[in-house]
Amino acid sequence: MGDEIRVTDPIAACDRLIAVLERAIPLSSKGRWASDDAIHAPILPFAIAQLRMRVRPAFQPGWIETDPVHVTLFGGTNTGKSTVVNLIVGQAAAGMGVRARCSQHPEAYRLSALGDRWLEGSSTRFQGYRRYHGEHPPRQTDLELRRDGYRRALAIFEIDRLSGAQLAPMAASTAIVWDAPDFSTEQSGYYLGTILDLLALADLVVMTVTDECYADDRGTSLLKMVGDSGVATLVVANKLPENPTLLEDVGRTLGTAGGSQAPVLRLPEVSGTSPIDRLERLLRRDEASVIRESVQREAVSEPAIKRRSLMGSIGFLERRLDEFLGPLTHEVSASAAWQATIHRLTRESILDPYRQDYLEGVRYGELNRTLLHLMELLQVPLIGPILELTGRVVRMPVKLAGRGFRSLLGHRTNEPKPPPEQEILQDLIPHWLAAIKAEAQVLARSENREEWTAIVLELESERFRTELLAPFDRAFEVYRERMERVVRRRAEDLHERLRETPKKLATMRGANLMVSASSVALVIKTAGLDWSDAVLGPVVAGVWQNLLEWGLGRYLETLRSELKDIQLQAMRQLVEVHLEQPVRNLFPGAVSAGELDAARADFASIKAEATRIAEGGRP
């Protein structure tokens, strides 16, 4: 295999599954897939974040040895996240302020000995983030967020190299403690993806709340989502007054919702002359010791906690895979239904009427044209000019090919009628387009999706019809040239069969065809040429009669049937490529059924590899 990546390679499977799930995000907020859950608990983006931040990095060599425990602090604005970060790391490392959205970017606090291999070893972990070491990323104003969007960045601080005093040892020396941006303000929607990245990365999530916000629906939904992913959770009720009933209610609201095994811990508010003084006083409280010990207890269980987090993600993805793929499955079904509708309408509105009105109708002319070419091979007088004229008009029906020929005969140069075949198609195609537009209008009303409305407008536009029909007209000319070659070959085959019997061939060239020659002149001089069997019939009547008398009736019927089959197949291909396919492409669908099947197979590969690692195997 060399350096070639196998189809079942788990890293490649992760990349493919991420790409497929990302296509489901814009669909998940449309039609019947839109719900309040898409607002309060962004399940699908969180699943994608887990694949990028936790699952895929676990497949890198040395993951279990080099990836430290990640502790993520998250909460609403002014809930004291930074205070709890400082409590865990043992010094005033994170800025403690009352300003809303003080922490706008993720900030990591670690000992310098841990290094950054955990970050540099995976291309999808914090992909696209600008990295700062030892300094805070620049904040963005609300105006800048609205105008420019959120500029993703992260900061890494080495707590043993900070200038502030170390008030207590780090509660978990082998962990990285993350201070996440808040989630509760309107502007936090700009960086919700960053919050999800930190939650997906975490092996332990610590949520901070106050008595004013612990029942916030958004926070409860996020905590439940994290708990469902199998990550250990801890709730810190910050600045909580001494009130057992209140603490109990916080526990009922968040402890159960988050699936946390640890109790909801109370952290009282303390006063002091400065932020450092308050932190020092807080570190001396028993409640602070309980929090630090709870974090330490989880962190020292490495690598067990890493494997538990990995399998938690796998279980979360497996339980919800059908839900995640649901919008795409619906899209595949909608696309297949649209394809089937177009195919049905094409058959009903074009191909079936074409077969009935032309191939099985009285105006079908290819067999008569075959006999005209036979007459040319038999050197019947005046056949050559007729074949030249009919060939030009049939192959290029939009040209006034018959005008010069008719003027030579002294007739008025009226615009010639198109061949019956093209005349029938010109009547069928507008009805076909109208039927398709009606179907799209029904879908636009029933599914409440803007794509169907856009398709209706496209079908109504003159530009689309021109872009659709102009290539079809050119392809129709090519099709007619092809059919002309087929007709000539059949005439040559019939001529060769006659040559096997010289006596019949001589008779065909004799007086019996002079009547047909007279008919040719009569047709041209009196009736003109309108391509109907009623006109061409007299021209080939002598040939037809002779062939029947010589017992070639079955041969002629077989010839007629073969010509019709060839013509129907050619017309079906022409319509499918130049009419049906462009209209089908108006609703291409986000994924194919094959891609959905591949996504499920990729997840199976991912699960198998994660299970192997969790059971003690190495990536």
C-alpha positions in Angstrom: 0.0 0.0 0.0 2.9 2.4 0.6 1.8 5.8 1.6 -1.7 5.3 0.1 -4.5 5.8 2.5 -6.9 2.9 2.9 -10.6 3.5 2.4 -11.2 2.4 6.0 -8.5 4.7 7.5 -10.2 6.2 10.5 -8.6 9.7 10.1 -9.8 9.9 6.5 -13.2 8.5 7.6 -13.4 11.4 10.2 -12.7 13.9 7.5 -15.3 12.5 5.2 -17.9 12.3 7.9 -17.2 15.9 9.0 -17.7 17.1 5.4 -21.0 15.3 5.1 -22.3 16.5 8.4 -21.3 20.1 7.6 -23.7 19.9 4.6 -26.5 19.1 6.9 -26.1 22.3 9.0 -27.9 24.7 6.6 -30.6 22.1 6.1 -31.3 21.5 9.8 -32.9 24.9 10.2 -35.2 24.5 7.2 -38.7 23.0 6.9 -39.6 20.3 9.3 -36.0 20.1 10.6 -36.2 23.6 12.2 -37.0 23.6 15.9 -36.2 25.4 19.1 -33.6 22.8 19.9 -31.6 24.1 16.9 -31.4 27.4 18.8 -30.9 26.3 22.4 -28.8 23.2 21.9 -26.8 23.2 18.7 -26.5 19.4 18.6 -25.2 19.0 15.1 -22.4 21.6 15.3 -21.4 20.1 18.6 -21.1 16.7 17.0 -18.9 18.1 14.3 -16.8 19.8 16.9 -16.4 16.5 18.7 -15.1 14.9 15.6 -12.6 17.7 15.0 -11.5 18.4 18.5 -11.6 15.0 20.2 -12.2 11.9 18.0 -9.9 12.6 15.1 -7.0 13.7 17.3 -7.3 10.5 19.2 -6.3 8.6 16.1 -2.9 10.4 15.9 0.1 8.4 17.1 0.9 9.0 20.8 -2.4 10.6 21.6 -2.9 8.9 24.9 0.6 10.0 26.1 0.7 13.5 24.8 -2.9 14.8 25.1 -3.4 16.2 28.6 -6.7 16.4 30.4 -8.7 19.4 29.3 -10.9 21.2 31.9 -13.3 23.7 30.3 -14.9 26.4 32.4 -18.1 27.8 30.8 -21.0 29.9 31.9 -23.1 33.0 31.3 -21.8 36.5 31.7 -20.7 37.6 35.1 -21.0 34.1 36.6 -17.4 34.0 37.8 -15.7 31.7 35.3 -12.4 33.5 35.5 -12.6 33.4 39.3 -13.0 29.6 39.3 -10.1 29.3 36.7 -7.9 31.2 39.1 -9.1 29.0 42.0 -8.0 25.9 40.1 -4.7 27.2 38.9 -3.9 28.8 42.2 -3.2 32.4 41.1 -4.8 35.4 39.6 -4.0 34.3 36.0 -7.4 35.1 34.3 -8.7 38.6 34.4 -11.6 38.9 36.9 -13.9 41.7 35.9 -17.6 42.6 35.9 -17.5 43.7 32.3 -19.8 41.6 30.1 -18.0 39.4 27.6 -14.7 40.1 29.4 -13.4 36.7 28.0 -14.2 36.9 24.2 -11.7 34.2 23.1 -10.7 30.9 24.6 -7.7 31.1 27.0 -5.7 28.1 28.1 -3.7 27.9 31.4 -1.1 25.2 31.8 2.3 24.4 33.2 5.1 25.0 30.8 6.2 21.4 31.0 3.1 20.2 29.1 4.1 22.0 25.9 1.9 22.3 22.8 2.2 18.9 21.1 -1.4 18.3 21.9 -2.3 21.3 19.8 0.2 21.0 17.0 -0.3 17.3 16.4 -3.8 17.5 14.9 -4.7 19.6 11.9 -8.4 19.9 12.9 -8.0 20.9 16.5 -8.5 24.7 16.6 -8.2 24.9 12.9 -8.3 28.5 11.6 -7.6 30.0 15.1 -4.8 32.6 15.4 -2.7 31.6 18.4 -1.3 34.0 21.0 1.2 32.9 23.7 1.4 34.9 26.9 -1.0 37.7 25.7 -4.7 38.1 25.3 -6.1 38.3 21.8 -7.5 41.7 20.9 -11.2 42.2 21.8 -13.7 43.1 19.1 -16.4 45.7 19.6 -20.0 44.9 18.9 -19.8 46.9 15.8 -16.7 45.0 14.6 -18.5 41.7 15.3 -21.5 42.7 13.2 -19.4 44.2 10.5 -16.4 41.8 10.2 -17.6 38.7 12.0 -15.8 36.9 14.8 -12.0 36.6 14.4 -11.2 33.2 15.9 -8.2 33.2 18.2 -6.9 31.5 21.3 -4.4 32.4 24.0 -2.1 30.0 25.9 -0.6 31.1 29.2 2.1 29.2 31.2 1.1 29.8 34.8 4.6 29.0 36.1 6.0 31.8 34.0 3.4 34.5 34.9 4.5 37.4 36.9 1.8 37.2 39.6 2.2 35.4 42.9 1.4 31.7 43.1 -1.1 31.5 45.9 -1.6 27.7 45.8 -0.3 24.9 43.6 -2.3 24.0 40.5 -5.1 21.7 41.4 -4.3 19.4 38.4 -0.8 19.8 37.2 -1.3 17.5 34.2 -4.4 19.4 33.0 -5.0 22.4 30.8 -7.7 24.7 32.2 -9.7 26.6 29.6 -11.6 29.8 30.2 -14.4 29.9 27.6 -16.3 33.0 26.3 -19.8 33.5 27.8 -22.8 32.1 26.1 -25.6 34.2 27.5 -25.4 37.5 25.6 -26.8 38.3 22.2 -23.3 38.9 20.8 -22.2 35.4 22.0 -23.9 34.0 18.9 -21.0 35.2 16.9 -18.6 32.9 18.8 -20.9 30.0 19.7 -18.8 27.8 17.5 -15.7 28.5 19.7 -17.7 27.6 22.9 -18.7 24.3 21.2 -15.1 23.6 20.3 -14.1 24.0 24.0 -16.9 21.8 25.2 -16.1 19.2 22.6 -12.4 19.2 23.6 -13.1 18.9 27.4 -12.6 15.8 29.5 -14.2 17.7 32.4 -16.7 20.6 32.1 -17.2 23.0 34.9 -20.2 25.2 34.6 -20.5 28.3 36.7 -23.9 29.8 37.6 -25.3 32.3 40.0 -28.7 32.5 41.7 -29.9 34.8 39.0 -29.1 32.6 36.0 -28.9 28.9 37.0 -32.3 28.2 35.4 -31.4 29.9 32.1 -32.8 27.6 29.4 -29.8 28.1 27.0 -27.3 27.1 29.7 -29.4 24.1 30.8 -29.7 22.9 27.2 -25.9 23.2 26.7 -25.1 21.4 29.9 -27.5 18.6 29.1 -25.9 18.3 25.6 -22.5 18.0 27.2 -23.7 15.5 29.7 -25.2 13.4 26.9 -21.8 13.2 25.3 -20.4 11.3 28.3 -18.2 14.1 29.6 -17.8 14.5 33.4 -19.6 17.7 34.5 -19.4 19.8 37.6 -21.6 22.7 38.5 -20.3 25.6 40.6 -22.9 27.8 42.1 -20.9 31.0 42.5 -21.7 33.9 44.9 -24.5 31.8 46.3 -26.0 33.0 49.6 -26.3 30.6 52.5 -29.6 29.0 51.5 -29.9 25.2 51.4 -33.3 25.3 49.6 -31.7 27.4 46.8 -28.7 25.1 46.5 -31.1 22.1 46.3 -33.0 23.8 43.5 -29.8 24.4 41.6 -28.9 20.8 42.0 -32.3 19.6 40.7 -32.2 22.0 37.8 -28.6 21.4 36.6 -27.2 18.3 38.3 -29.8 16.0 36.7 -29.9 17.9 33.5 -26.1 17.7 33.1 -25.8 14.1 34.1 -23.1 15.1 36.5 -21.8 12.5 39.0 -20.3 15.3 41.2 -22.6 17.4 43.4 -23.4 21.0 42.7 -20.8 22.9 44.7 -21.5 26.2 46.3 -18.8 28.9 46.2 -19.6 31.8 48.5 -18.9 35.4 47.8 -16.0 36.9 49.7 -14.9 40.5 50.1 -11.4 41.8 49.9 -9.3 44.9 49.2 -8.3 43.7 45.7 -8.9 40.8 43.3 -5.8 39.0 44.6 -6.9 39.6 48.2 -10.3 38.1 47.4 -8.8 35.1 45.6 -6.5 34.5 48.6 -9.4 34.6 51.0 -11.4 32.4 48.7 -8.7 29.8 48.5 -8.8 29.4 52.3 -12.5 28.4 52.2 -13.5 24.8 52.5 -15.8 25.2 49.5 -12.8 26.1 47.4 -10.9 23.1 48.6 -13.9 20.8 47.6 -13.9 22.3 44.1 -10.1 21.9 43.7 -10.2 18.3 45.0 -13.1 17.5 42.6 -11.1 18.7 39.6 -7.9 16.9 40.8 -9.8 13.7 41.3 -11.0 13.7 37.6 -7.6 14.9 36.2 -5.5 12.2 38.0 -7.5 9.5 36.4 -5.7 10.1 33.1 -5.6 8.1 30.8 -8.9 6.5 31.9 -10.7 9.9 31.6 -9.4 10.4 28.1 -10.7 7.0 27.0 -14.0 7.6 28.7 -14.4 10.9 27.0 -13.5 9.4 23.6 -16.1 6.6 24.0 -18.6 9.2 25.3 -18.3 11.0 22.0 -18.7 7.8 20.0 -21.8 6.9 22.0 -23.2 10.3 21.5 -22.6 10.2 17.8 -24.0 6.7 17.4 -27.2 7.5 19.3 -27.8 10.5 17.2 -26.4 9.5 13.8 -29.8 9.1 12.3 -30.9 12.5 13.7 -27.7 14.1 12.3 -28.2 12.5 8.9 -31.9 13.1 8.9 -31.9 16.4 6.9 -29.6 14.8 4.4 -31.7 11.7 4.2 -34.7 13.9 3.6 -32.7 15.8 1.0 -31.8 12.5 -0.8 -35.5 11.5 -0.8 -36.6 14.9 -2.1 -34.0 14.8 -4.8 -35.0 11.3 -5.8 -38.6 12.3 -5.8 -37.8 15.3 -8.0 -35.8 13.1 -10.4 -38.6 10.6 -10.6 -41.1 13.4 -11.2 -39.1 14.8 -14.1 -38.6 11.3 -15.5 -42.4 10.6 -15.3 -43.4 14.0 -16.8 -40.8 13.5 -19.6 -42.3 10.1 -20.4 -45.9 11.3 -20.2 -45.5 14.7 -21.8 -42.8 14.1 -24.5 -41.8 10.5 -25.2 -45.2 8.8 -25.1 -46.9 11.4 -27.3 -43.9 11.5 -29.6 -44.2 7.7 -30.0 -48.0 7.9 -30.5 -48.2 11.0 -32.7 -45.1 10.5 -34.8 -43.6 7.0 -34.7 -47.0 5.3 -34.8 -48.7 8.1 -36.7 -49.5 8.6 -40.3 -46.8 11.3 -40.7 -43.9 9.0 -39.9 -41.5 9.4 -42.8 -38.3 7.5 -42.2 -39.3 4.4 -44.0 -40.4 6.4 -47.0 -37.2 8.3 -46.9 -35.3 5.0 -47.0 -37.2 4.1 -50.1 -36.4 7.5 -51.6 -32.7 6.8 -51.1 -33.2 3.4 -52.7 -34.7 5.1 -55.7 -31.6 7.3 -55.8 -29.4 4.2 -55.8 -31.6 2.9 -58.6 -31.0 6.1 -60.5 -34.7 7.1 -60.7 -35.0 10.5 -62.5 -35.6 13.7 -60.3 -35.1 11.8 -57.0 -31.7 13.5 -56.5 -33.1 17.0 -56.1 -35.9 15.9 -53.8 -33.4 14.1 -51.5 -31.1 17.1 -51.5 -34.0 19.4 -50.5 -35.5 17.0 -47.9 -32.1 16.4 -46.4 -31.4 20.1 -46.0 -34.8 20.9 -44.5 -34.9 17.8 -42.2 -31.4 18.4 -40.8 -31.8 22.1 -40.5 -35.5 22.7 -40.0 -35.1 26.3 -38.8 -33.5 27.3 -42.1 -35.7 28.2 -45.1 -34.0 25.5 -47.2 -36.9 25.1 -49.6 -37.2 28.7 -50.6 -34.7 28.7 -53.4 -35.8 25.4 -54.8 -39.4 26.5 -54.9 -38.6 29.8 -56.5 -36.8 27.9 -59.3 -40.1 26.0 -59.9 -42.0 29.3 -60.1 -43.8 28.9 -56.7 -44.1 31.5 -54.0 -41.3 31.4 -51.5 -43.5 30.8 -48.5 -41.7 29.7 -45.3 -41.7 25.8 -45.4 -43.3 23.9 -42.6 -40.9 22.1 -40.2 -40.8 18.3 -40.5 -43.6 16.6 -38.7 -41.2 15.2 -36.1 -40.0 18.7 -35.1 -43.4 20.2 -35.3 -44.7 17.6 -32.8 -41.8 18.3 -30.4 -42.4 22.1 -30.6 -45.9 21.5 -29.4 -44.9 19.0 -26.6 -42.0 20.8 -24.9 -44.0 23.9 -23.7 -46.6 21.6 -22.1 -43.8 19.6 -20.5 -42.2 22.7 -19.0 -45.6 23.9 -17.7 -46.3 20.5 -16.0 -42.9 20.7 -14.3 -43.5 24.2 -13.1 -46.8 23.1 -11.6 -45.1 20.3 -9.7 -42.5 22.8 -8.4 -45.3 25.2 -7.3 -46.9 22.4 -5.3 -43.6 21.6 -3.6 -43.0 25.3 -2.8 -46.3 25.6 -1.1 -46.2 22.2 0.8 -42.5 22.1 1.9 -42.0 25.8 2.7 -38.5 25.8 1.3 -37.0 28.6 -0.7 -35.3 26.2 -3.1 -38.6 25.2 -4.7 -39.7 28.9 -5.1 -36.4 29.6 -6.8 -36.9 26.7 -9.1 -40.4 28.0 -10.1 -38.9 31.4 -10.9 -36.1 29.8 -12.9 -38.6 27.7 -14.9 -40.6 30.9 -15.7 -37.5 32.9 -16.8 -36.9 33.5 -20.5 -33.2 33.2 -19.9 -33.5 29.6 -18.6 -35.8 28.6 -21.5 -33.4 30.0 -24.0 -30.4 28.3 -22.3 -32.4 25.1 -22.3 -33.8 25.1 -25.8 -30.9 26.5 -27.8 -28.6 23.5 -27.0 -31.5 21.2 -27.6 -32.1 22.7 -31.1 -28.4 22.2 -31.9 -28.5 18.7 -30.6 -31.6 18.0 -32.6 -29.7 18.9 -35.8 -27.0 16.4 -34.9 -29.7 13.8 -34.1 -31.3 14.3 -37.6 -27.9 13.9 -39.3 -27.5 10.7 -37.4 -30.9 9.5 -38.4 -30.1 10.5 -42.0 -27.1 8.2 -41.9 -29.1 5.4 -40.5 -31.7 5.8 -43.2 -29.0 5.8 -45.9 -27.5 2.6 -44.5 -30.8 0.9 -44.5 -31.4 1.9 -48.1 -28.0 0.5 -49.0 -28.7 -2.7 -47.2 -32.0 -3.1 -49.2 -30.2 -2.3 -52.4 -27.6 -5.0 -51.7 -30.4 -7.5 -51.1 -32.0 -6.6 -54.5 -28.6 -7.1 -56.2 -28.7 -10.7 -55.0 -31.5 -11.1 -57.6 -30.4 -9.3 -60.8 -33.7 -9.9 -62.5 -35.6 -8.1 -59.8 -33.1 -5.3 -59.8 -33.5 -4.8 -63.5 -37.3 -4.8 -63.2 -37.0 -2.1 -60.4 -35.0 0.0 -62.8 -37.5 -0.4 -65.6 -40.8 1.0 -66.6 -42.5 0.3 -63.2 -40.6 3.2 -61.7 -41.4 5.7 -64.4 -44.8 6.2 -62.8 -43.1 7.1 -59.6 -40.9 9.5 -61.4 -43.9 11.2 -62.9 -45.4 11.4 -59.3 -42.2 13.1 -58.2 -42.6 15.9 -60.7 -46.3 16.2 -60.0 -45.7 16.5 -56.2 -43.0 19.2 -56.7 -44.8 21.3 -59.2 -48.3 21.2 -57.7 -48.2 20.5 -54.0 -44.7 21.5 -52.9 -43.0 19.4 -50.2 -44.6 19.3 -46.7 -43.0 16.0 -45.5 -46.2 14.1 -44.9 -46.8 10.5 -46.0 -49.6 11.9 -48.1 -47.1 13.7 -50.3 -44.2 11.2 -50.1 -46.5 8.2 -50.6 -47.0 8.7 -54.3 -43.2 9.2 -54.8 -42.3 5.8 -53.4 -45.5 3.9 -54.3 -43.9 2.0 -57.2 -41.0 0.9 -55.2 -43.2 -0.2 -52.3 -45.5 -2.1 -54.6 -42.7 -4.0 -56.3 -41.1 -5.0 -53.0 -44.5 -6.3 -51.7 -45.1 -8.3 -54.8 -41.6 -9.9 -54.5 -42.4 -11.1 -50.9 -40.4 -8.5 -49.1 -43.4 -7.3 -47.0 -42.1 -8.9 -43.8 -38.6 -7.4 -44.5 -40.2 -4.0 -44.9 -42.1 -4.3 -41.6 -39.0 -5.4 -39.8 -37.1 -2.5 -41.3 -39.9 -0.1 -40.2 -39.8 -1.5 -36.7 -36.0 -1.3 -36.4 -36.0 2.3 -37.6 -38.6 3.2 -35.0 -36.7 1.5 -32.2 -33.5 3.3 -33.2 -35.3 6.6 -33.5 -37.1 6.2 -30.2 -33.9 5.3 -28.4 -32.0 8.3 -30.0 -34.9 10.7 -29.1 -35.0 9.4 -25.5 -31.3 10.0 -25.2 -31.6 13.5 -26.8 -34.4 14.5 -24.5 -32.7 13.0 -21.4 -29.4 14.8 -21.9 -30.6 18.2 -23.3 -34.0 18.7 -21.6 -34.5 16.3 -18.7 -31.0 16.6 -17.1 -30.8 20.4 -17.0 -34.2 20.5 -15.2 -33.2 17.7 -12.9 -30.1 19.8 -11.9 -32.3 22.6 -10.6 -32.5 20.5 -7.4 -29.3 18.6 -7.2 -29.5 17.7 -3.5 -26.8 18.2 -0.9 -25.6 14.6 -1.0 -26.3 11.4 -2.9 -27.6 8.2 -1.4 -24.2 6.7 -2.0 -22.6 9.4 0.1 -25.0 8.7 3.0 -24.2 5.0 2.9 -20.5 5.9 2.9 -21.0 8.2 5.9 -22.5 5.3 7.9 -19.6 3.0 6.8 -17.2 5.7 7.9 -18.7 6.0 11.3 -18.5 2.2 11.7 -14.7 2.5 11.0 -14.4 5.4 13.4 -16.2 3.5 16.1 -14.1 0.4 15.6 -10.9 2.3 15.9 -12.0 4.3 18.9 -13.1 1.1 20.7 -9.8 -0.5 20.0 -8.0 2.5 21.5 -10.3 2.7 24.5 -9.5 -0.9 25.2 -5.8 -0.2 25.5 -4.7 -0.3 21.8 -2.4 2.4 20.4 -3.3 4.6 17.5 
